[in-house]
């Protein structure tokens, strides 16, 4: 007999939590499968990430030193992406917005064409199990690289990507620099997202949304510092795609019990619960829901409401049906 999500949480039945349909709308393809899957693939253990890291700098130092040597090539990336899809399906994820960094085009002799060809095959391979909605990822640190910017414009024109995400340090470039690419993405019917407010800055969250005409914000937890900004986000129904374990491990918040997702939720800001980089943070979507329940951030009924709202989520091209 199938156990409903509320009962599954309250009885700590992880298998039943996994069986409930969910979304993951904040996941980066390059680091999107569990570390143990990579270890099995390379044939030996890898150094585990520290339980606490000093922001993006320490995280990227770990990724560049420990992970990239094994996966920063076409074979490695494609293994990770396929493995991530298997992980998601096993976790009950029925819709996944996975971000593919434009630099991954460098893994292919035919560049963006080759990358898009692989992504299209991945979408087709898993369409009966989960809806993969590919997302174009662009790092702020690449904003002054004309070649990568041109590749990103080419990628938008190909029509494979259904959303676009801007990430890395928000200080690396002002959102105005990215406006031409995001304007082009909007004209192509793509959803617009950006990482902002991961480490504070409520006003910068609002400014970035306004400049880039964002539909959603990745993280955005700094908005909890301002009642006015939270009210603005709520009134404009700007969804924040939150990754709780990532925020704790990167020291954006001190611990899960004090995570500001509670404050955001109480102020009417739409929120979703997501993974970010499973290879580093080690938590599936189901485990993120479970963790938030166990530390008392949300009741089981509130988490079910968040889950159901994420399943009614609308993309520019299609709607996800309302799963039970």
Residue frames relative to the residue before (quaternion, step in Angstrom):
aa qw qx qy qz dx dy dz
X 1.0000 0.0000 0.0000 0.0000 0.00 0.00 0.00
X 0.4366 -0.7067 0.4957 0.2534 3.55 -0.90 0.92
X 0.2783 -0.7513 0.5808 0.1438 3.56 -0.93 0.98
X 0.4231 -0.7071 0.4888 0.2864 3.60 -0.84 0.87
X 0.7023 -0.5206 0.2998 0.3818 3.54 -1.27 0.52
X 0.6336 0.5349 -0.3330 0.4490 3.59 0.98 -0.82
X 0.6779 0.4722 -0.2886 0.4839 3.57 0.89 -0.89
X 0.6242 0.5500 -0.3412 0.4375 3.57 1.00 -0.80
X 0.6622 0.4885 -0.3011 0.4818 3.59 0.98 -0.83
X 0.7159 0.4808 -0.2686 0.4292 3.56 0.79 -1.01
X 0.7243 0.3738 -0.2374 0.5285 3.60 1.20 -0.44
X 0.3940 -0.7479 0.4438 0.2972 3.58 1.35 0.11
X 0.3132 0.7276 -0.5276 0.3069 3.53 0.91 1.03
X 0.2268 -0.8291 0.4955 0.1249 3.57 0.10 1.30
X 0.6115 0.5464 -0.3619 0.4434 3.61 1.01 -0.68
X 0.6809 0.4719 -0.2872 0.4809 3.58 0.97 -0.82
X 0.5859 0.5445 -0.3669 0.4750 3.59 1.11 -0.61
X 0.6684 0.5017 -0.2939 0.4639 3.57 0.94 -0.89
X 0.6497 0.5466 -0.3257 0.4160 3.57 1.03 -0.74
X 0.6043 0.5653 -0.3612 0.4299 3.60 1.17 -0.46
X 0.5014 -0.6661 0.4548 0.3132 3.62 -0.87 0.88
X 0.0004 0.7968 -0.6008 0.0636 3.56 -1.00 0.93
X 0.3148 -0.7025 0.5904 0.2424 3.53 -1.37 0.10
X 0.0950 -0.7296 0.6661 0.1221 3.54 -1.38 0.24
X 0.0017 -0.8459 0.5299 -0.0598 3.56 -0.23 1.29
X 0.7030 0.3212 -0.2651 0.5765 3.56 1.26 0.46
X 0.3658 0.7003 -0.5106 0.3393 3.55 0.14 1.37
X 0.2525 -0.7764 0.5657 0.1162 3.56 -0.94 0.97
X 0.4995 -0.7208 0.3914 0.2787 3.56 -0.51 1.22
X 0.6626 0.5544 -0.3260 0.3839 3.60 0.86 -0.92
X 0.7902 0.2251 -0.1045 0.5603 3.61 1.13 -0.65
X 0.4059 0.8046 -0.3607 0.2404 3.55 1.24 0.53
X 0.6788 0.4171 -0.3297 0.5065 3.62 1.18 0.20
X 0.6552 -0.5294 0.3610 0.4001 3.55 -1.23 0.34
X 0.6055 -0.5856 0.4080 0.3522 3.56 -1.10 0.74
X 0.6487 0.5338 -0.3350 0.4267 3.60 0.95 -0.77
X 0.5934 0.5491 -0.3702 0.4575 3.60 1.15 -0.48
X 0.6474 0.4957 -0.3087 0.4897 3.58 1.04 -0.79
X 0.6303 0.5381 -0.3331 0.4497 3.59 0.99 -0.80
X 0.6514 0.4936 -0.3201 0.4791 3.59 0.95 -0.80
X 0.6590 0.5257 -0.3092 0.4402 3.55 1.00 -0.83
X 0.7324 0.3971 -0.2376 0.4994 3.60 0.93 -0.87
X 0.4814 -0.7239 0.3933 0.2993 3.59 1.25 -0.26
X 0.7761 0.2143 -0.1730 0.5673 3.61 1.17 0.35
X 0.6132 -0.5660 0.3945 0.3847 3.60 -1.18 0.45
X 0.2257 -0.7410 0.6160 0.1432 3.55 -1.27 0.51
X 0.6065 -0.5561 0.4188 0.3842 3.56 -1.17 0.56
X 0.4032 -0.7183 0.5169 0.2329 3.57 -0.86 0.98
X 0.5383 -0.6122 0.4553 0.3579 3.61 -1.11 0.56
X 0.5637 -0.5759 0.4501 0.3847 3.60 -1.12 0.51
X 0.5499 -0.6267 0.4302 0.3460 3.63 -1.06 0.64
X 0.7660 0.1258 -0.1006 0.6223 3.57 1.26 -0.43
X 0.0527 -0.7935 0.6063 -0.0043 3.56 -0.94 0.96
X 0.4706 -0.6738 0.4948 0.2822 3.55 -1.14 0.63
X 0.8237 -0.2817 0.1280 0.4751 3.53 0.19 1.31
X 0.8014 -0.3177 0.2276 0.4528 3.50 -1.36 -0.31
X 0.5937 0.5962 -0.3760 0.3882 3.60 1.03 -0.71
X 0.7159 0.4345 -0.2644 0.4783 3.58 0.79 -0.96
X 0.6126 0.5457 -0.3510 0.4514 3.57 1.07 -0.68
X 0.7004 0.4587 -0.2766 0.4717 3.58 0.86 -0.95
X 0.5892 0.5491 -0.3735 0.4603 3.60 1.11 -0.56
X 0.6450 0.5033 -0.3113 0.4834 3.58 1.00 -0.83
X 0.6790 0.4996 -0.2980 0.4478 3.59 0.83 -0.99
X 0.6835 0.4944 -0.2895 0.4522 3.58 0.91 -0.90
X 0.7158 0.4610 -0.2523 0.4599 3.57 1.01 -0.84
X 0.7949 0.3427 -0.1539 0.4765 3.56 0.80 -1.05
X 0.7944 0.3683 -0.1699 0.4522 3.58 0.81 -1.00
X 0.6664 0.5636 -0.3152 0.3727 3.57 0.77 -1.06
X 0.6270 0.5492 -0.3747 0.4062 3.67 0.86 -0.73
X 0.7226 0.4386 -0.2464 0.4741 3.61 1.12 -0.56
X 0.8172 0.2749 -0.1102 0.4945 3.60 1.05 -0.63
X 0.5715 0.6175 -0.3898 0.3743 3.61 1.21 -0.15
X 0.5914 0.4626 -0.4198 0.5099 3.53 0.59 1.28
X 0.7255 -0.4651 0.2645 0.4328 3.57 -1.21 0.36
X 0.6759 0.4995 -0.3101 0.4443 3.59 0.78 -0.97
X 0.6738 0.5021 -0.2944 0.4552 3.56 0.94 -0.89
X 0.6654 0.5033 -0.3034 0.4602 3.56 0.87 -0.94
X 0.6815 0.4860 -0.3033 0.4553 3.59 0.86 -0.90
X 0.5989 0.5368 -0.3608 0.4722 3.59 1.08 -0.64
X 0.6660 0.5090 -0.3053 0.4520 3.58 0.84 -0.97
X 0.6753 0.5089 -0.3060 0.4374 3.60 0.84 -0.93
X 0.6642 0.4805 -0.3027 0.4861 3.60 0.94 -0.85
X 0.6490 0.5144 -0.3113 0.4662 3.58 0.95 -0.88
X 0.6354 0.5320 -0.3218 0.4579 3.59 1.02 -0.79
X 0.6352 0.5145 -0.3337 0.4695 3.59 0.99 -0.75
X 0.6410 0.5110 -0.3237 0.4725 3.58 1.00 -0.79
X 0.6273 0.5335 -0.3266 0.4638 3.58 0.99 -0.85
X 0.6770 0.5105 -0.2931 0.4418 3.56 0.86 -1.01
X 0.6494 0.5169 -0.3159 0.4596 3.58 0.91 -0.91
X 0.6727 0.4969 -0.2916 0.4642 3.58 0.93 -0.91
X 0.6924 0.4674 -0.2663 0.4808 3.57 1.18 -0.54
X 0.5686 -0.6294 0.3745 0.3746 3.58 1.23 0.10
X 0.4122 0.6901 -0.4898 0.3375 3.59 1.21 0.35
X 0.1499 -0.8170 0.5544 0.0509 3.57 -0.61 1.15
X 0.7744 0.1302 -0.1150 0.6084 3.58 1.29 -0.18
X 0.0360 -0.8183 0.5696 -0.0688 3.52 -0.68 1.20
X 0.1321 -0.7447 0.6494 0.0796 3.55 -0.85 1.03
X 0.0277 -0.8233 0.5649 -0.0485 3.54 -0.15 1.33
X 0.3197 -0.7756 0.5241 0.1471 3.55 -0.80 1.10
X 0.1334 -0.7803 0.6100 0.0350 3.56 -0.81 1.11
X 0.3614 -0.7561 0.5076 0.2002 3.57 -0.40 1.26
X 0.5515 -0.6407 0.4213 0.3285 3.58 -0.93 0.90
X 0.5926 0.5877 -0.3666 0.4111 3.60 1.14 -0.51
X 0.5359 0.6172 -0.4072 0.4076 3.59 1.22 -0.28
X 0.5208 0.6297 -0.4145 0.4005 3.59 1.21 -0.35
X 0.6003 0.5855 -0.3528 0.4152 3.57 1.17 -0.54
X 0.5696 0.5893 -0.3747 0.4335 3.60 1.28 -0.22
X 0.7287 0.4138 -0.2124 0.5027 3.58 1.24 -0.36
X 0.5357 -0.6393 0.4508 0.3180 3.56 -1.00 0.86
X 0.7495 0.3370 -0.2026 0.5326 3.59 1.08 -0.69
X 0.5532 -0.6940 0.3619 0.2851 3.55 1.15 0.67
X 0.8536 -0.0520 0.0621 0.5146 3.54 -0.95 -0.96
X 0.5946 0.5705 -0.3641 0.4340 3.59 1.05 -0.70
X 0.6843 0.4879 -0.2838 0.4617 3.57 0.89 -0.93
X 0.6381 0.5200 -0.3227 0.4672 3.56 0.98 -0.86
X 0.6829 0.4832 -0.2916 0.4638 3.58 0.85 -0.94
X 0.6070 0.5550 -0.3509 0.4476 3.58 1.08 -0.66
X 0.6537 0.4948 -0.3099 0.4815 3.58 0.97 -0.84
X 0.6569 0.5183 -0.3155 0.4476 3.59 0.90 -0.91
X 0.6512 0.5171 -0.3202 0.4539 3.58 0.92 -0.84
X 0.6343 0.5133 -0.3258 0.4775 3.59 1.05 -0.73
X 0.6367 0.5296 -0.3207 0.4596 3.58 1.04 -0.80
X 0.6280 0.5305 -0.3234 0.4686 3.57 0.98 -0.85
X 0.6858 0.4889 -0.2749 0.4639 3.55 0.89 -0.97
X 0.6477 0.5548 -0.3144 0.4170 3.57 0.94 -0.93
X 0.8011 0.3089 -0.1335 0.4950 3.58 0.96 -0.87
X 0.3778 0.7834 -0.4539 0.1937 3.60 1.23 -0.03
X 0.6514 0.5143 -0.3250 0.4534 3.60 1.11 -0.56
X 0.7337 0.4232 -0.2215 0.4832 3.59 1.21 -0.45
X 0.7907 -0.0757 0.0878 0.6011 3.56 1.04 -0.78
X 0.4022 -0.6973 0.5376 0.2510 3.54 -1.15 0.65
X 0.1406 -0.7750 0.6142 0.0496 3.55 -0.57 1.19
X 0.0823 -0.7790 0.6216 0.0080 3.54 -0.71 1.18
X 0.2826 -0.8140 0.4772 0.1726 3.61 -0.04 1.25
X 0.1736 -0.7802 0.5983 0.0570 3.51 -1.07 0.90
X 0.3559 -0.7196 0.5574 0.2116 3.57 -0.97 0.87
X 0.1526 -0.8098 0.5635 0.0584 3.57 -0.67 1.10
X 0.0123 -0.7899 0.6127 -0.0247 3.56 -1.00 0.87
X 0.3093 -0.7587 0.5492 0.1645 3.56 -0.85 1.02
X 0.5359 -0.6273 0.4591 0.3293 3.56 -1.00 0.84
X 0.6200 0.5730 -0.3377 0.4163 3.57 1.11 -0.63
X 0.6763 0.4719 -0.2810 0.4908 3.58 1.28 -0.28
X 0.3874 0.7767 -0.4436 0.2236 3.57 1.29 -0.02
X 0.7280 0.4015 -0.2454 0.4986 3.59 1.11 -0.60
X 0.5288 0.5951 -0.4167 0.4388 3.60 1.27 0.29
X 0.3209 -0.7972 0.4790 0.1791 3.57 -0.15 1.29
X 0.6290 0.5464 -0.3416 0.4348 3.58 1.03 -0.76
X 0.6894 0.4625 -0.2859 0.4786 3.60 0.87 -0.91
X 0.6194 0.5319 -0.3483 0.4606 3.58 1.04 -0.70
X 0.6468 0.5066 -0.3176 0.4735 3.58 0.99 -0.79
X 0.6294 0.5242 -0.3326 0.4673 3.58 1.04 -0.76
X 0.6406 0.5228 -0.3255 0.4587 3.57 1.01 -0.79
X 0.6375 0.5069 -0.3262 0.4799 3.58 0.98 -0.79
X 0.6304 0.5212 -0.3298 0.4713 3.60 1.01 -0.79
X 0.6496 0.5296 -0.3177 0.4435 3.57 0.95 -0.88
X 0.6256 0.5265 -0.3369 0.4668 3.59 0.98 -0.77
X 0.6741 0.5234 -0.2919 0.4318 3.57 0.92 -0.91
X 0.6359 0.5652 -0.3336 0.4062 3.61 1.11 -0.63
X 0.4072 -0.7741 0.4218 0.2389 3.58 1.22 -0.29
X 0.4727 0.6767 -0.4419 0.3512 3.61 1.24 0.23
X 0.7179 0.4411 -0.2426 0.4808 3.56 0.98 -0.88
X 0.2644 -0.7965 0.5308 0.1181 3.55 -0.89 0.96
X 0.7715 0.1240 -0.1129 0.6137 3.56 1.30 -0.09
X 0.2317 -0.7467 0.6043 0.1535 3.56 -1.33 0.21
X 0.0850 -0.7959 0.5991 0.0170 3.56 -1.05 0.82
X 0.2061 -0.7516 0.6194 0.0944 3.54 -1.06 0.91
X 0.0676 0.8295 -0.5500 0.0689 3.60 -0.76 0.97
X 0.5717 0.5373 -0.5103 0.3523 3.51 -1.49 -0.10
X 0.7943 -0.3420 0.2064 0.4578 3.57 -1.35 0.04
X 0.4206 -0.7243 0.4787 0.2632 3.58 -0.69 1.03
X 0.6043 0.5587 -0.3561 0.4425 3.61 1.25 -0.32
X 0.5240 0.6826 -0.3999 0.3155 3.60 1.22 -0.40
X 0.7762 -0.1264 0.0588 0.6149 3.57 1.13 -0.56
X 0.4985 -0.6440 0.4776 0.3298 3.60 -1.03 0.67
X 0.6189 -0.5770 0.3689 0.3846 3.61 -1.06 0.57
X 0.5486 0.6312 -0.3979 0.3773 3.60 1.13 -0.54
X 0.6008 0.5783 -0.3549 0.4226 3.59 1.09 -0.70
X 0.7360 0.4322 -0.2213 0.4717 3.57 1.04 -0.80
X 0.4188 0.7560 -0.4431 0.2383 3.57 1.25 -0.16
X 0.6423 0.5230 -0.3666 0.4236 3.70 0.82 -0.73
X 0.6629 0.4922 -0.3138 0.4688 3.61 0.94 -0.85
X 0.6867 0.4764 -0.2924 0.4648 3.60 0.92 -0.85
X 0.6021 0.5363 -0.3585 0.4704 3.59 1.11 -0.57
X 0.6408 0.5123 -0.3104 0.4801 3.55 1.04 -0.80
X 0.6394 0.5231 -0.3210 0.4631 3.59 1.00 -0.85
X 0.6374 0.5260 -0.3270 0.4584 3.58 0.99 -0.82
X 0.6577 0.5116 -0.3066 0.4602 3.58 0.95 -0.88
X 0.6791 0.4759 -0.2760 0.4860 3.57 1.19 -0.62
X 0.5472 -0.6482 0.3820 0.3666 3.59 1.28 0.07
X 0.4556 0.6923 -0.4423 0.3428 3.57 1.24 0.40
X 0.4791 -0.6228 0.5358 0.3091 3.53 -1.17 0.66
X 0.2417 -0.7818 0.5607 0.1261 3.59 -1.02 0.81
X 0.0157 0.7793 -0.6238 0.0583 3.55 -0.93 1.04
X 0.0166 0.7740 -0.6315 -0.0427 3.54 -1.32 0.24
X 0.4505 -0.6303 0.5593 0.2949 3.53 -1.25 0.59
X 0.2861 0.7239 -0.5910 0.2118 3.56 -0.75 1.05
X 0.7850 0.2945 -0.2306 0.4939 3.56 -1.08 0.69
X 0.3537 0.7441 -0.4965 0.2733 3.57 1.19 0.41
X 0.7948 0.1856 -0.0784 0.5725 3.55 1.10 -0.75
X 0.7840 -0.2751 0.1407 0.5384 3.57 1.02 0.80
X 0.6463 0.5686 -0.3770 0.3418 3.54 -1.32 0.05
X 0.0807 -0.8365 0.5416 0.0227 3.59 0.42 1.20
X 0.6755 0.4991 -0.3068 0.4477 3.58 0.89 -0.88
X 0.6330 0.5202 -0.3381 0.4631 3.59 1.09 -0.64
X 0.5644 0.5667 -0.3843 0.4612 3.58 1.16 -0.53
X 0.6955 0.4629 -0.2835 0.4708 3.58 0.77 -1.00
X 0.6552 0.5229 -0.3245 0.4381 3.61 0.88 -0.90
X 0.6707 0.4977 -0.3054 0.4573 3.59 0.91 -0.88
X 0.6160 0.5336 -0.3402 0.4690 3.57 1.02 -0.76
X 0.6943 0.4831 -0.2810 0.4535 3.58 0.88 -0.94
X 0.6836 0.4969 -0.3010 0.4418 3.61 0.84 -0.94
X 0.7882 0.3240 -0.1596 0.4984 3.59 0.85 -0.98
X 0.3717 -0.7441 0.4774 0.2832 3.58 1.31 0.07
X 0.1171 0.8436 -0.5114 0.1144 3.56 0.86 1.03
X 0.3752 -0.6778 0.5863 0.2368 3.49 -1.28 0.59
X 0.8057 0.0523 0.0307 0.5892 3.56 1.06 -0.82
X 0.2845 -0.7321 0.5931 0.1768 3.54 -1.32 0.38
X 0.3294 -0.7120 0.5866 0.2011 3.54 -1.02 0.86
X 0.7835 0.0890 -0.1783 0.5885 3.56 -0.58 1.27
X 0.2083 0.8293 -0.5078 0.1047 3.62 -0.11 -1.24
X 0.3799 0.7752 -0.4563 0.2157 3.59 1.25 0.12
X 0.5317 0.6297 -0.4046 0.3963 3.59 1.23 -0.32
X 0.5237 0.6428 -0.4070 0.3834 3.57 1.22 -0.36
X 0.5710 0.6174 -0.3761 0.3890 3.59 1.18 -0.51
X 0.5592 0.6119 -0.3826 0.4080 3.60 1.26 -0.24
X 0.7844 0.2848 -0.1265 0.5362 3.59 1.19 -0.47
X 0.3890 -0.7151 0.5350 0.2261 3.57 -0.66 1.12
X 0.6358 0.5458 -0.3271 0.4368 3.57 1.01 -0.81
X 0.6782 0.4707 -0.2963 0.4803 3.60 0.91 -0.88
X 0.6297 0.5182 -0.3429 0.4662 3.60 0.98 -0.75
X 0.6312 0.5173 -0.3355 0.4706 3.59 0.98 -0.79
X 0.6512 0.5194 -0.3101 0.4583 3.59 0.96 -0.87
X 0.6514 0.5051 -0.3109 0.4732 3.59 0.96 -0.85
X 0.6540 0.5153 -0.3053 0.4620 3.56 0.99 -0.87
X 0.6769 0.5008 -0.2966 0.4506 3.57 0.86 -0.95
X 0.7440 0.3817 -0.2070 0.5079 3.57 1.07 -0.75
X 0.3607 -0.7730 0.4528 0.2595 3.55 1.37 0.11
X 0.2507 0.7407 -0.5631 0.2672 3.55 0.81 1.11
X 0.2861 -0.7984 0.5146 0.1261 3.54 -0.45 1.24
X 0.2176 -0.7485 0.6130 0.1288 3.56 -1.06 0.85
X 0.2143 -0.7841 0.5755 0.0894 3.56 -0.72 1.14
X 0.1013 -0.8683 0.4849 -0.0240 3.51 0.13 1.44
X 0.1458 -0.7674 0.6217 0.0577 3.57 -1.14 0.79
X 0.2596 -0.8499 0.4289 0.1624 3.59 0.28 1.26
X 0.6924 0.4694 -0.3058 0.4547 3.63 0.77 -0.93
X 0.5973 0.5572 -0.3503 0.4583 3.57 1.06 -0.72
X 0.6686 0.5106 -0.3032 0.4476 3.58 0.88 -0.94
X 0.6681 0.4857 -0.2988 0.4780 3.58 1.03 -0.76
X 0.7089 0.4738 -0.2789 0.4418 3.60 0.78 -1.00
X 0.7122 0.4075 -0.2566 0.5108 3.60 1.12 -0.58
X 0.5079 -0.7085 0.3750 0.3152 3.55 1.31 0.38
X 0.3343 0.7274 -0.5229 0.2927 3.56 1.10 0.68
X 0.7524 0.0857 -0.0662 0.6498 3.54 1.28 -0.55
X 0.5858 -0.6364 0.3658 0.3436 3.62 -1.01 0.69
X 0.7894 -0.1146 0.1058 0.5937 3.58 1.01 -0.77
X 0.6771 -0.5250 0.3332 0.3935 3.55 -1.26 0.39
X 0.6316 0.5731 -0.3379 0.3981 3.59 0.99 -0.82
X 0.7467 0.3578 -0.2101 0.5199 3.59 1.13 -0.59
X 0.2964 0.7844 -0.5022 0.2110 3.59 1.20 0.37
X 0.4614 -0.7252 0.4417 0.2571 3.63 -0.83 0.96
X 0.3959 0.7019 -0.5025 0.3131 3.61 1.17 0.08
X 0.5923 0.5689 -0.3585 0.4438 3.59 1.15 -0.57
X 0.6662 0.4951 -0.2917 0.4753 3.56 0.93 -0.94
X 0.6372 0.5300 -0.3220 0.4576 3.58 0.95 -0.86
X 0.6619 0.5160 -0.2880 0.4612 3.55 0.90 -0.99
X 0.6832 0.4964 -0.2823 0.4551 3.57 0.90 -0.95
X 0.7065 0.4240 -0.2539 0.5065 3.58 1.22 -0.47
X 0.6226 -0.6241 0.3115 0.3548 3.55 1.21 0.52
X 0.4444 0.6761 -0.4730 0.3488 3.60 1.23 0.31
X 0.4194 -0.6971 0.5085 0.2821 3.64 -0.76 0.92
X 0.0152 -0.8075 0.5892 -0.0249 3.59 -0.82 1.00
X 0.1215 -0.7373 0.6542 0.1164 3.53 -1.29 0.51
X 0.3554 -0.7237 0.5606 0.1889 3.57 -1.28 0.45
X 0.0227 0.8416 -0.5237 0.1301 3.54 -0.58 1.25
X 0.6053 -0.6306 0.3899 0.2898 3.57 -1.35 0.20
X 0.2440 -0.7670 0.5377 0.2509 3.61 0.99 -0.90
X 0.7540 -0.2727 0.2471 0.5442 3.63 -0.06 -1.29
X 0.2685 -0.8099 0.5003 0.1474 3.58 0.02 1.29
X 0.6084 0.5856 -0.3564 0.3999 3.58 1.03 -0.73
X 0.7345 0.3770 -0.2093 0.5239 3.57 1.12 -0.67
X 0.7863 0.3642 -0.1841 0.4640 3.58 0.78 -1.01
X 0.3608 -0.8307 0.3910 0.1639 3.56 1.33 -0.12
X 0.6559 0.5077 -0.3150 0.4613 3.60 1.20 0.25
X 0.3612 -0.7043 0.5716 0.2165 3.55 -0.95 0.94
X 0.6758 -0.4502 0.3603 0.4591 3.58 -1.26 0.08
X 0.6370 0.5343 -0.3278 0.4486 3.58 0.95 -0.87
X 0.6745 0.4888 -0.2923 0.4699 3.57 0.94 -0.85
X 0.6058 0.5406 -0.3569 0.4619 3.59 1.08 -0.61
X 0.6362 0.5044 -0.3229 0.4864 3.60 0.97 -0.83
X 0.6665 0.5175 -0.2960 0.4477 3.55 0.87 -0.99
X 0.6559 0.5224 -0.3124 0.4465 3.58 0.91 -0.91
X 0.6674 0.5042 -0.3041 0.4560 3.58 0.91 -0.91
X 0.6391 0.5076 -0.3223 0.4796 3.57 1.08 -0.69
X 0.6992 0.5073 -0.2902 0.4117 3.57 0.80 -0.98
X 0.7199 0.3995 -0.2652 0.5018 3.61 1.07 -0.58
X 0.5599 -0.6742 0.3507 0.3300 3.57 1.29 0.16
X 0.3476 0.7368 -0.5124 0.2715 3.59 1.16 0.41
X 0.7958 0.0511 -0.0022 0.6034 3.58 1.01 -0.85
X 0.4781 -0.5981 0.5459 0.3400 3.53 -1.31 0.33
X 0.6528 -0.4946 0.3869 0.4237 3.56 -1.26 0.26
X 0.6438 0.5241 -0.3228 0.4546 3.60 1.02 -0.78
X 0.6526 0.5051 -0.3184 0.4665 3.61 0.98 -0.77
X 0.6522 0.5034 -0.3149 0.4712 3.58 0.98 -0.80
X 0.6304 0.5152 -0.3365 0.4733 3.57 1.04 -0.69
X 0.6271 0.5272 -0.3354 0.4651 3.58 1.04 -0.72
X 0.6391 0.5099 -0.3187 0.4795 3.60 1.01 -0.81
X 0.6490 0.5185 -0.3145 0.4594 3.59 0.94 -0.89
X 0.6875 0.4856 -0.2870 0.4573 3.59 0.85 -0.96
X 0.6307 0.5272 -0.3352 0.4603 3.57 1.03 -0.75
X 0.6458 0.5210 -0.3263 0.4528 3.59 1.00 -0.78
X 0.6621 0.5073 -0.3033 0.4607 3.59 1.12 -0.61
X 0.6521 0.4727 -0.3177 0.5004 3.58 1.26 -0.23
X 0.3099 0.8034 -0.4328 0.2668 3.47 1.49 0.11
X 0.2041 -0.8023 0.5555 0.0782 3.58 -0.89 0.98
X 0.2104 -0.7465 0.6183 0.1274 3.57 -0.98 0.90
X 0.6754 -0.4797 0.3384 0.4463 3.63 -1.20 0.17
X 0.7622 0.3959 -0.2127 0.4659 3.59 1.05 -0.66
X 0.8392 0.0492 0.0549 0.5388 3.58 0.94 -0.76
X 0.3589 -0.7048 0.5632 0.2395 3.54 -1.28 0.31
X 0.3742 -0.6696 0.5840 0.2655 3.52 -1.17 0.59
X 0.4520 -0.6936 0.4811 0.2885 3.56 -0.78 0.96
X 0.5445 -0.6391 0.4473 0.3084 3.53 -1.20 0.61
X 0.1839 -0.7962 0.5715 0.0745 3.55 -0.16 1.31
X 0.4975 -0.6349 0.4970 0.3199 3.54 -1.24 0.43
